[in-house]
Amino acid sequence: MKALHFGAGNIGKGFIGYLLNKTGYEVLFVDVNKKTINHINKTNKYFIEQLDDNQTLKEVSPVFALNAITQKQEIIDAIFHTNLITTSVGINNFPTISELIAQGLIRRKSKIDVIANENSINASSKLKKEVMRYVPENEKDFINSNFGFPNTVVDRVVISKDDEKETVLVEPYYEWIINRSEIVNSNMPCIKDVLYKDDLKMFIERKLYIVNMGHAAVAYIGYWLGKDTIQEVLADQEVKKFVREVLEEGSRYFIHEFCIDKREMKEFITKTINRFSNKNIKDDIFRVGRDPIRKLNYNDRIIGLLEKLFSLNLSINYLSFIAALVFLFSNPDDKESVTIQEYIHENGIHLAVTHFTGIENINLKSKIIEYYFKIKESNQLNLYSIIKGE
């Protein structure tokens, strides 16, 4: 079996490529990094090292690579001959690969699935939209009938290791969920360690509103406490307790909306905090907290969940506190952080909350602004009393 994967970066090699190879696929990567391409073609293998106490090393082989810039015809030919197409290039790079995928699919006569594994909701649907731009009108019915674009949820921390073996460092935990109802080629075997579900809504939102929100929350708390890494923040048991309370407040949405058992949500929260606390990972506060404008978006991890809790008349104390912390996050090397701080300086926090979050309800905005001033007027010595609401 052959799989064609666009993107030989951390997720491509440390997650998707690894599981495809584990399933029995010969993996052909498509990338633009000449060093990575040359190494893969020279050795036909790479290594992943688990960030556990044993530093478990695993070999991924056989693998091959093509250059997305200089070997376009070879890529189109590969699409014709492969059994599965996957991506992990970032949705902003979809326009650069969609024409190649379209040209390859038009040549095919057999069914195939194209699975986009990106940090974005319904990424495969977005990729399909880009691909269809390059499909002639008379071919669109054929493409829609024979080629599936199943959506996914993917979750794993993967870090590059600067060595000659193209090793990637991976956390032991991972989650890859594929929408089974959107698969067209049912003849292919299930990918090992992948969950197949008919509805991804709960899993998509759980990743965004518990994992991504929680990770960002730790970063913004850590920034105000003067910490350097996520792991350093969670080494403080008082802060760790508060993070759990943040996630438990968020979990009430899932318990209400999806009728999930409280015990199941508590177990997921414990697993999530344990991942963040992994002492073998050094997760920089500024890396995790970067792009605060995006994180304050109305539909993103913090404000999106805050709105849902508010609309259900559920507690919003902790989420409002985290939202306030984002407005206090200041990193001169982060353009979005600089933009927020300049806007607050010129227009004040009241207009800033409206401008960056899109929140219209005055009570909800007031809650964030109230915490903003409480935190700003405090110092690090008594921050814990604010966190606990004393």
C-alpha positions in Angstrom: 0.0 0.0 0.0 1.1 3.5 -0.8 0.3 6.8 0.9 1.1 10.3 -0.4 1.6 12.9 2.4 1.9 16.6 1.8 4.2 18.1 4.5 7.3 16.5 5.9 7.3 18.7 9.0 6.9 17.8 12.6 3.3 16.6 12.4 3.8 14.9 9.1 6.8 12.8 10.3 6.1 12.5 14.0 2.4 11.8 13.8 0.7 11.1 10.4 3.6 9.5 8.6 4.4 7.4 11.6 0.9 5.9 12.0 0.6 5.4 8.2 3.9 3.5 8.2 2.8 1.5 11.3 -0.3 0.5 9.3 1.8 -0.9 6.5 1.9 2.1 4.1 4.9 3.0 2.1 4.9 6.8 2.7 5.9 9.3 0.0 6.3 12.8 1.5 5.9 16.0 -0.5 7.7 19.0 0.8 9.8 22.1 -0.1 12.6 21.6 2.4 15.6 20.4 0.4 17.5 19.2 3.4 14.6 17.0 4.6 13.9 15.7 1.1 17.5 14.8 0.5 17.9 13.0 3.9 14.7 11.0 3.4 15.7 9.9 -0.1 19.3 9.1 1.0 18.3 6.9 3.9 14.6 6.0 3.3 14.0 6.4 7.0 13.8 8.7 9.9 13.4 8.4 13.7 10.9 9.6 16.2 11.9 9.9 19.9 9.2 9.7 22.5 9.4 12.3 25.2 9.0 9.8 28.0 11.4 8.7 30.8 12.9 6.0 28.6 13.4 8.3 25.5 12.0 5.5 23.3 13.4 5.7 19.8 11.4 4.3 16.8 12.4 4.0 13.2 10.0 4.9 10.4 10.7 3.1 7.1 10.4 2.9 4.1 9.8 6.5 3.3 10.5 8.6 0.2 10.1 12.3 -0.7 9.4 14.6 -3.7 10.0 18.3 -4.1 6.8 20.3 -4.4 8.5 23.0 -6.5 10.7 21.0 -8.9 8.9 17.7 -9.2 5.3 18.6 -9.9 4.7 16.1 -12.6 6.1 13.3 -10.4 3.6 14.3 -7.7 0.7 14.2 -10.1 1.8 10.8 -11.2 2.1 9.7 -7.6 -1.5 10.8 -6.9 -2.6 8.5 -9.8 -0.9 5.5 -8.3 -1.3 6.0 -4.5 -3.9 4.5 -2.2 -4.4 7.4 0.2 -3.6 11.1 0.3 -3.0 13.0 3.6 -1.8 16.5 4.4 -0.3 18.5 7.3 0.9 21.7 5.7 -1.2 24.3 7.5 -4.4 25.6 5.9 -2.6 28.7 4.6 -0.7 26.5 2.3 -3.7 24.8 0.8 -3.6 27.1 -2.3 0.0 25.8 -3.1 -1.0 22.1 -3.1 -4.6 22.1 -4.3 -3.9 22.5 -8.0 -1.5 19.5 -7.9 -4.1 17.4 -6.1 -6.8 18.4 -8.6 -4.7 17.5 -11.6 -3.8 14.1 -10.0 -7.4 13.3 -9.1 -8.7 14.1 -12.5 -6.5 11.4 -14.0 -7.7 8.8 -11.5 -10.4 6.3 -12.2 -10.5 4.6 -8.8 -11.8 6.0 -5.5 -9.5 7.6 -3.0 -9.8 9.7 0.2 -7.9 12.9 0.8 -7.5 13.6 4.5 -6.3 17.0 5.7 -4.8 16.9 9.2 -4.5 20.5 10.2 -5.0 22.6 13.3 -8.3 23.9 11.9 -12.0 22.8 12.1 -13.1 20.9 9.1 -9.8 21.2 7.3 -10.6 18.5 4.7 -13.7 20.4 3.6 -11.6 23.5 3.2 -9.0 21.7 1.2 -11.8 20.2 -1.1 -13.1 23.7 -1.7 -9.6 24.8 -2.8 -9.1 21.7 -5.0 -12.5 22.1 -6.7 -11.4 25.6 -7.9 -9.1 23.7 -10.3 -11.5 21.1 -11.5 -13.3 21.7 -14.8 -17.1 22.0 -14.6 -17.6 18.7 -16.5 -15.4 16.8 -14.0 -16.9 18.0 -10.8 -19.6 15.4 -10.5 -17.0 12.7 -11.0 -14.8 14.2 -8.3 -17.7 14.5 -5.8 -18.7 10.9 -6.4 -15.3 9.2 -6.3 -13.1 11.2 -4.0 -13.7 11.7 -0.3 -12.4 14.5 1.9 -13.0 13.1 5.5 -12.6 15.6 8.2 -10.4 14.9 11.2 -9.3 15.9 14.7 -5.6 15.6 15.3 -3.7 16.2 18.6 0.0 15.6 19.4 2.9 17.7 20.5 5.8 17.2 18.1 9.1 19.1 18.3 12.1 19.1 15.9 15.4 17.8 17.1 18.5 19.3 15.5 20.4 16.2 14.4 21.5 14.6 11.2 18.9 11.8 11.4 15.9 14.1 10.9 14.7 12.9 14.3 11.4 14.4 15.7 10.5 14.5 19.4 7.0 13.4 20.2 4.9 13.2 23.4 3.6 9.7 24.2 -0.1 10.8 23.9 -1.8 11.3 20.5 -5.3 11.4 19.1 -6.3 11.1 15.5 -10.1 10.9 14.8 -11.5 10.6 11.3 -15.1 11.1 10.2 -16.1 7.6 9.1 -19.3 8.9 7.3 -17.2 11.0 4.9 -14.9 8.2 3.7 -15.4 7.1 0.1 -12.9 4.3 -0.3 -14.1 1.8 2.3 -11.8 -0.9 0.9 -8.7 0.5 2.6 -7.8 -0.9 6.0 -8.3 1.3 9.1 -5.2 3.2 10.1 -3.8 1.8 13.3 -4.5 3.7 16.5 -7.0 6.0 14.8 -10.6 6.4 16.0 -13.4 6.5 13.4 -16.5 8.4 14.3 -19.6 9.4 12.4 -19.8 12.9 14.0 -16.8 14.9 15.0 -18.5 17.9 16.6 -17.9 17.0 20.2 -14.3 15.9 19.5 -13.5 19.1 17.5 -14.9 21.3 20.3 -13.3 19.3 23.0 -9.9 19.8 21.4 -10.5 23.5 20.9 -12.3 24.4 24.2 -10.5 22.1 26.6 -7.0 21.2 25.2 -6.2 24.4 23.2 -8.0 26.7 25.6 -6.3 25.1 28.6 -2.8 25.3 27.0 -3.3 29.0 26.3 -4.7 29.6 29.8 -1.6 28.1 31.4 0.6 30.4 29.2 -1.2 33.6 30.1 -1.2 32.7 33.8 2.5 31.8 33.6 3.3 35.1 31.9 1.7 37.1 34.7 3.5 35.0 37.3 6.8 35.5 35.6 7.4 31.9 34.6 9.3 30.6 31.5 7.6 27.4 30.6 4.2 25.6 30.9 5.8 22.9 33.0 7.2 25.5 35.4 3.8 27.0 35.8 2.1 23.6 36.6 4.9 22.7 39.1 3.1 25.1 41.4 0.3 23.0 42.9 -1.9 26.1 43.7 -1.8 27.2 40.0 -2.3 23.6 38.9 -5.4 23.4 41.0 -6.7 26.7 39.4 -6.0 25.4 35.9 -8.1 22.3 36.7 -10.9 24.6 37.8 -10.7 26.6 34.6 -11.0 23.3 32.6 -13.8 22.0 34.8 -15.8 25.2 34.3 -15.4 24.8 30.5 -16.4 21.1 30.8 -19.9 22.1 31.9 -20.7 23.1 28.4 -19.9 19.5 27.2 -21.8 17.9 30.0 -24.8 20.1 29.1 -24.5 20.0 25.3 -23.5 16.4 24.7 -24.7 14.7 27.8 -21.2 13.5 28.6 -20.7 11.9 32.0 -19.0 14.2 34.6 -16.5 11.4 35.4 -15.5 11.1 31.8 -14.8 14.8 31.5 -12.8 14.8 34.8 -10.7 11.9 33.4 -10.1 13.8 30.2 -9.1 17.0 32.1 -6.7 15.0 34.3 -5.1 13.5 31.1 -4.8 16.9 29.5 -3.1 18.5 32.6 -0.7 15.5 32.8 0.2 16.2 29.2 0.9 19.8 29.9 3.0 18.9 32.9 5.3 16.4 31.1 8.7 17.3 32.5 10.4 16.0 29.4 8.9 18.9 27.4 10.0 22.5 27.7 7.1 24.4 26.4 7.9 28.1 26.2 5.3 30.5 27.6 5.7 33.0 24.7 5.4 30.2 22.1 2.1 28.9 23.5 0.7 32.4 24.2 1.6 33.8 20.7 -1.0 35.3 18.4 -3.3 36.6 21.1 -5.6 38.3 18.6 -6.4 35.0 17.0 -6.9 33.4 20.4 -9.4 36.2 21.3 -11.4 35.7 18.1 -15.1 35.3 18.7 -15.1 31.7 17.5 -11.8 30.6 19.0 -10.8 28.8 22.2 -11.5 31.4 24.9 -14.3 33.7 23.7 -16.1 30.9 21.9 -16.4 28.8 25.0 -17.1 31.9 27.2 -20.0 32.8 24.9 -21.4 29.2 25.0 -21.2 29.1 28.8 -22.8 32.5 29.1 -25.7 31.6 26.7 -26.4 28.5 28.8 -26.4 30.6 32.0 -23.4 28.6 33.3 -20.5 29.9 35.4 -18.1 32.1 33.5 -15.8 33.3 36.3 -12.6 31.4 35.3 -13.0 32.0 31.6 -13.6 35.7 32.1 -10.4 35.8 34.2 -8.4 34.1 31.4 -9.8 36.5 28.8 -8.6 39.4 31.0 -5.2 37.9 31.2 -4.9 37.8 27.4 -5.3 41.6 27.3 -2.4 41.9 29.8 -0.1 39.6 27.8 2.7 41.7 26.4 5.4 40.3 24.2 7.4 42.9 22.0 8.4 40.1 19.6 4.8 39.2 18.9 3.1 41.5 16.4 -0.4 40.6 17.6 0.5 41.3 21.3 2.0 44.6 20.3 -1.2 45.5 18.4 -3.4 44.8 21.4 -1.3 46.8 23.8 -1.1 49.8 21.4 -4.9 49.6 21.0 -5.5 49.6 24.7 -3.1 52.5 25.2 -4.9 54.6 22.5 -8.5 53.6 23.1 -8.8 52.0 26.6 -9.7 48.4 27.7 -13.5 48.9 27.2 -13.2 49.5 23.5 -10.4 46.9 23.2 -12.6 44.1 24.6 -15.3 45.0 22.1 -12.9 45.3 19.2 -10.9 42.1 19.6 -13.6 39.7 21.0 -16.7 40.8 19.1 -18.7 40.4 22.3 -21.9 42.5 22.3 -23.4 41.6 25.7 -22.5 44.4 28.2 -22.6 42.1 31.2 -20.1 39.7 29.6 -17.8 42.5 28.6 -18.0 44.0 32.1 -16.9 40.7 33.6 -13.7 40.6 31.6 -13.0 44.3 32.2 -13.6 43.9 36.0 -11.0 41.1 36.1 -8.6 43.1 33.9 -8.4 46.0 36.5 -8.3 43.6 39.5 -5.3 41.8 38.0 -3.6 44.9 36.8 -3.8 46.6 40.2 -2.5 43.5 42.0 1.1 42.3 42.3 2.4 38.8 41.9 2.5 38.3 45.7 -1.3 38.5 46.0 -2.3 37.2 42.6 -3.3 33.9 44.1 -6.0 35.6 46.2 -7.5 37.1 42.9 -7.3 33.7 41.2 -9.2 32.1 44.1 -11.7 35.0 44.1 -10.9 36.1 47.7 
